[in-house]
Amino acid sequence: MKKTLRYNYRLNPTPEQEAKLIEFSATARGIWDLLLSENMRRYEYDKTFLFYKGMASLLKELKPFEEFAWIKSFDSAAAQQVARDLETAVKNAFS
């Protein structure tokens, strides 16, 4: 029988680190909501979805616009992970 060990860690960030973590999670949530709303709009219009490749290119297209400057300041690898996670959620919801 294989035993799995589990470790619990508690983070005690400084106030500056806590502010950065909150900003990071808020931006990730903003990207999730933006991509989700685009998927909902497309589904209502023609019953199609954007998947990872389309979502990543949409994020790339939005970066030059002034109103989406907050996406530019976010880590691109983290934004891509948000797109992958949303793709998984959409596929699981409709399978």
MDAnalysis code that builds the backbone (N, CA, C; Angstrom):
import MDAnalysis as mda
import numpy as np

u = mda.Universe.empty(285, n_residues=95, atom_resindex=np.repeat(np.arange(95), 3), trajectory=True)
u.add_TopologyAttr("name", ["N", "CA", "C"] * 95)
u.add_TopologyAttr("resid", np.arange(1, 96))
u.add_TopologyAttr("resname", ["MET", "LYS", "LYS", "THR", "LEU", "ARG", "TYR", "ASN", "TYR", "ARG", "LEU", "ASN", "PRO", "THR", "PRO", "GLU", "GLN", "GLU", "ALA", "LYS", "LEU", "ILE", "GLU", "PHE", "SER", "ALA", "THR", "ALA", "ARG", "GLY", "ILE", "TRP", "ASP", "LEU", "LEU", "LEU", "SER", "GLU", "ASN", "MET", "ARG", "ARG", "TYR", "GLU", "TYR", "ASP", "LYS", "THR", "PHE", "LEU", "PHE", "TYR", "LYS", "GLY", "MET", "ALA", "SER", "LEU", "LEU", "LYS", "GLU", "LEU", "LYS", "PRO", "PHE", "GLU", "GLU", "PHE", "ALA", "TRP", "ILE", "LYS", "SER", "PHE", "ASP", "SER", "ALA", "ALA", "ALA", "GLN", "GLN", "VAL", "ALA", "ARG", "ASP", "LEU", "GLU", "THR", "ALA", "VAL", "LYS", "ASN", "ALA", "PHE", "SER"])
u.atoms.positions = np.array([
    [0.841, -1.172, 0.000],
    [0.000, 0.000, 0.000],
    [0.891, 1.241, 0.000],
    [0.600, 2.148, -0.927],
    [1.409, 3.346, -1.072],
    [0.846, 4.457, -0.201],
    [1.706, 5.061, 0.594],
    [1.280, 6.166, 1.445],
    [1.630, 7.487, 0.779],
    [0.694, 8.414, 0.875],
    [0.932, 9.742, 0.343],
    [1.127, 10.691, 1.504],
    [2.242, 11.390, 1.482],
    [2.506, 12.363, 2.526],
    [1.906, 13.705, 2.124],
    [1.440, 14.419, 3.093],
    [0.863, 15.729, 2.835],
    [1.511, 16.739, 3.759],
    [1.894, 17.832, 3.189],
    [2.504, 18.900, 3.967],
    [1.616, 20.130, 3.890],
    [1.456, 20.792, 4.995],
    [0.724, 22.049, 5.033],
    [1.717, 23.170, 5.267],
    [1.556, 24.230, 4.511],
    [2.413, 25.398, 4.657],
    [1.543, 26.609, 4.918],
    [2.009, 27.480, 5.730],
    [1.304, 28.730, 5.988],
    [2.210, 29.862, 5.525],
    [1.661, 30.703, 4.675],
    [2.403, 31.866, 4.211],
    [2.135, 33.028, 5.148],
    [3.162, 33.724, 5.488],
    [3.044, 34.933, 6.289],
    [3.684, 36.083, 5.507],
    [2.965, 36.580, 4.488],
    [3.565, 37.628, 3.661],
    [3.617, 38.965, 4.400],
    [4.573, 39.764, 3.985],
    [4.632, 41.127, 4.500],
    [3.468, 41.909, 3.877],
    [3.134, 43.060, 4.403],
    [2.041, 43.841, 3.801],
    [2.260, 44.159, 2.313],
    [3.507, 44.400, 1.917],
    [3.790, 44.662, 0.501],
    [3.562, 43.415, -0.345],
    [3.995, 42.266, 0.164],
    [3.788, 41.007, -0.551],
    [2.301, 40.672, -0.632],
    [1.590, 40.929, 0.439],
    [0.150, 40.673, 0.437],
    [-0.548, 41.538, -0.603],
    [-0.153, 42.790, -0.717],
    [-0.739, 43.679, -1.723],
    [-0.447, 43.165, -3.131],
    [0.763, 42.667, -3.358],
    [1.125, 42.110, -4.669],
    [0.307, 40.858, -4.974],
    [0.123, 39.992, -3.981],
    [-0.677, 38.784, -4.182],
    [-2.130, 39.128, -4.510],
    [-2.676, 40.123, -3.833],
    [-4.050, 40.551, -4.105],
    [-4.152, 41.128, -5.508],
    [-3.178, 41.946, -5.893],
    [-3.174, 42.531, -7.244],
    [-3.067, 41.436, -8.307],
    [-2.193, 40.455, -8.067],
    [-2.012, 39.352, -9.005],
    [-3.305, 38.570, -9.184],
    [-3.951, 38.220, -8.078],
    [-5.180, 37.428, -8.174],
    [-6.315, 38.230, -8.791],
    [-6.370, 39.519, -8.532],
    [-7.407, 40.357, -9.130],
    [-7.215, 40.461, -10.641],
    [-5.982, 40.576, -11.080],
    [-5.718, 40.647, -12.516],
    [-6.016, 39.312, -13.191],
    [-5.639, 38.211, -12.554],
    [-5.947, 36.890, -13.105],
    [-7.454, 36.701, -13.214],
    [-8.188, 37.142, -12.200],
    [-9.650, 37.041, -12.244],
    [-10.230, 37.923, -13.344],
    [-9.636, 39.090, -13.555],
    [-10.083, 39.980, -14.628],
    [-9.893, 39.354, -15.997],
    [-8.762, 38.688, -16.200],
    [-8.515, 38.011, -17.473],
    [-9.485, 36.856, -17.650],
    [-9.708, 36.095, -16.593],
    [-10.682, 34.989, -16.646],
    [-12.048, 35.530, -17.046],
    [-12.509, 36.591, -16.390],
    [-13.826, 37.150, -16.676],
    [-13.908, 37.690, -18.103],
    [-12.847, 38.326, -18.572],
    [-12.815, 38.856, -19.930],
    [-12.936, 37.738, -20.958],
    [-12.146, 36.686, -20.782],
    [-12.177, 35.558, -21.721],
    [-13.487, 34.790, -21.622],
    [-14.019, 34.657, -20.428],
    [-15.302, 33.978, -20.258],
    [-16.430, 34.749, -20.925],
    [-16.437, 36.070, -20.774],
    [-17.490, 36.867, -21.402],
    [-17.390, 36.796, -22.918],
    [-16.173, 36.740, -23.452],
    [-16.009, 36.590, -24.899],
    [-16.528, 35.227, -25.356],
    [-16.253, 34.181, -24.576],
    [-16.781, 32.863, -24.912],
    [-18.304, 32.830, -24.842],
    [-18.875, 33.476, -23.839],
    [-20.343, 33.512, -23.723],
    [-20.955, 34.277, -24.899],
    [-20.315, 35.392, -25.296],
    [-20.810, 36.178, -26.425],
    [-20.767, 35.352, -27.702],
    [-19.670, 34.664, -27.920],
    [-19.554, 33.836, -29.131],
    [-20.554, 32.684, -29.128],
    [-20.767, 32.081, -27.964],
    [-21.707, 30.967, -27.895],
    [-23.129, 31.442, -28.195],
    [-23.511, 32.598, -27.684],
    [-24.846, 33.129, -27.968],
    [-24.998, 33.477, -29.444],
    [-23.917, 33.956, -30.059],
    [-23.987, 34.403, -31.448],
    [-24.015, 33.234, -32.425],
    [-23.052, 32.329, -32.337],
    [-22.984, 31.251, -33.337],
    [-22.646, 29.874, -32.752],
    [-22.846, 29.704, -31.446],
    [-22.651, 28.410, -30.774],
    [-21.233, 27.859, -30.914],
    [-20.235, 28.744, -30.911],
    [-18.835, 28.314, -30.938],
    [-18.126, 28.830, -29.696],
    [-16.947, 28.292, -29.446],
    [-16.137, 28.706, -28.306],
    [-14.743, 29.083, -28.775],
    [-14.093, 29.910, -27.987],
    [-12.667, 30.165, -28.150],
    [-11.948, 29.177, -27.252],
    [-10.942, 28.505, -27.792],
    [-10.143, 27.628, -26.964],
    [-8.774, 28.267, -26.767],
    [-7.837, 27.549, -26.190],
    [-6.587, 28.148, -25.731],
    [-5.910, 29.011, -26.790],
    [-5.721, 28.474, -27.973],
    [-5.000, 29.202, -29.014],
    [-5.698, 30.520, -29.343],
    [-7.010, 30.472, -29.468],
    [-7.774, 31.676, -29.764],
    [-7.750, 32.676, -28.619],
    [-7.835, 32.168, -27.384],
    [-7.802, 33.065, -26.227],
    [-6.439, 33.729, -26.092],
    [-5.361, 32.971, -26.333],
    [-4.010, 33.539, -26.240],
    [-3.803, 34.614, -27.304],
    [-4.299, 34.368, -28.508],
    [-4.143, 35.382, -29.549],
    [-5.023, 36.593, -29.270],
    [-6.204, 36.389, -28.665],
    [-7.057, 37.517, -28.293],
    [-6.356, 38.395, -27.260],
    [-5.730, 37.785, -26.279],
    [-4.988, 38.559, -25.282],
    [-3.861, 39.351, -25.931],
    [-3.186, 38.733, -26.893],
    [-2.098, 39.408, -27.595],
    [-2.633, 40.598, -28.403],
    [-3.800, 40.435, -29.009],
    [-4.397, 41.513, -29.797],
    [-4.873, 42.667, -28.917],
    [-5.281, 42.379, -27.689],
    [-5.819, 43.418, -26.811],
    [-4.736, 44.248, -26.124],
    [-3.539, 43.711, -25.988],
    [-2.479, 44.394, -25.236],
    [-2.156, 45.804, -25.728],
    [-2.129, 46.085, -27.037],
    [-1.771, 47.451, -27.464],
    [-2.795, 48.527, -27.111],
    [-4.029, 48.170, -26.834],
    [-5.059, 49.154, -26.549],
    [-4.905, 49.721, -25.141],
    [-5.128, 51.012, -25.023],
    [-4.940, 51.729, -23.758],
    [-5.819, 51.169, -22.637],
    [-7.071, 50.833, -22.944],
    [-7.977, 50.352, -21.898],
    [-7.627, 48.951, -21.394],
    [-6.737, 48.256, -22.117],
    [-6.303, 46.933, -21.684],
    [-4.829, 46.936, -21.273],
    [-4.330, 48.068, -20.827],
    [-2.933, 48.171, -20.386],
    [-2.669, 47.279, -19.173],
    [-3.700, 46.999, -18.389],
    [-3.541, 46.142, -17.212],
    [-3.162, 44.717, -17.612],
    [-3.560, 44.282, -18.817],
    [-3.164, 42.946, -19.292],
    [-1.674, 42.940, -19.617],
    [-1.200, 44.036, -20.181],
    [0.212, 44.141, -20.555],
    [1.119, 44.049, -19.331],
    [0.663, 44.603, -18.209],
    [1.486, 44.589, -17.003],
    [1.473, 43.241, -16.290],
    [0.583, 42.345, -16.683],
    [0.471, 41.024, -16.065],
    [1.442, 40.066, -16.739],
    [1.951, 39.115, -15.988],
    [2.881, 38.117, -16.513],
    [2.211, 37.305, -17.622],
    [2.854, 37.197, -18.779],
    [2.237, 36.520, -19.921],
    [2.058, 35.022, -19.672],
    [2.990, 34.390, -18.964],
    [2.854, 32.960, -18.663],
    [1.654, 32.715, -17.750],
    [1.429, 33.609, -16.805],
    [0.269, 33.465, -15.920],
    [-1.027, 33.692, -16.693],
    [-1.021, 34.639, -17.628],
    [-2.213, 34.879, -18.455],
    [-2.504, 33.667, -19.327],
    [-1.471, 33.037, -19.859],
    [-1.658, 31.834, -20.660],
    [-2.205, 30.696, -19.817],
    [-1.775, 30.610, -18.558],
    [-2.294, 29.567, -17.677],
    [-3.769, 29.802, -17.377],
    [-4.168, 31.050, -17.223],
    [-5.581, 31.370, -17.027],
    [-6.377, 30.894, -18.240],
    [-5.850, 31.133, -19.448],
    [-6.526, 30.689, -20.671],
    [-6.632, 29.164, -20.720],
    [-5.570, 28.467, -20.318],
    [-5.610, 26.999, -20.294],
    [-6.647, 26.487, -19.286],
    [-6.678, 27.119, -18.122],
    [-7.638, 26.716, -17.098],
    [-9.072, 26.949, -17.560],
    [-9.313, 28.063, -18.234],
    [-10.655, 28.343, -18.749],
    [-11.024, 27.354, -19.844],
    [-10.075, 27.010, -20.692],
    [-10.343, 26.007, -21.726],
    [-10.771, 24.685, -21.092],
    [-10.055, 24.263, -20.051],
    [-10.411, 23.032, -19.348],
    [-11.802, 23.130, -18.745],
    [-12.126, 24.265, -18.159],
    [-13.451, 24.445, -17.548],
    [-14.552, 24.393, -18.585],
    [-14.328, 25.024, -19.746],
    [-15.344, 25.015, -20.802],
    [-15.532, 23.604, -21.349],
    [-14.426, 22.902, -21.582],
    [-14.525, 21.534, -22.083],
    [-15.226, 20.619, -21.090],
    [-14.933, 20.782, -19.800],
    [-15.582, 19.950, -18.788],
    [-17.067, 20.285, -18.655],
    [-17.417, 21.532, -18.862],
    [-18.821, 21.942, -18.726],
    [-19.675, 21.384, -19.865],
    [-19.083, 21.187, -21.028],
    [-19.863, 20.750, -22.184],
    [-19.530, 19.342, -22.638],
    [-18.918, 18.548, -21.781],
    [-18.645, 17.163, -22.166],
    [-19.479, 16.210, -21.353],
])
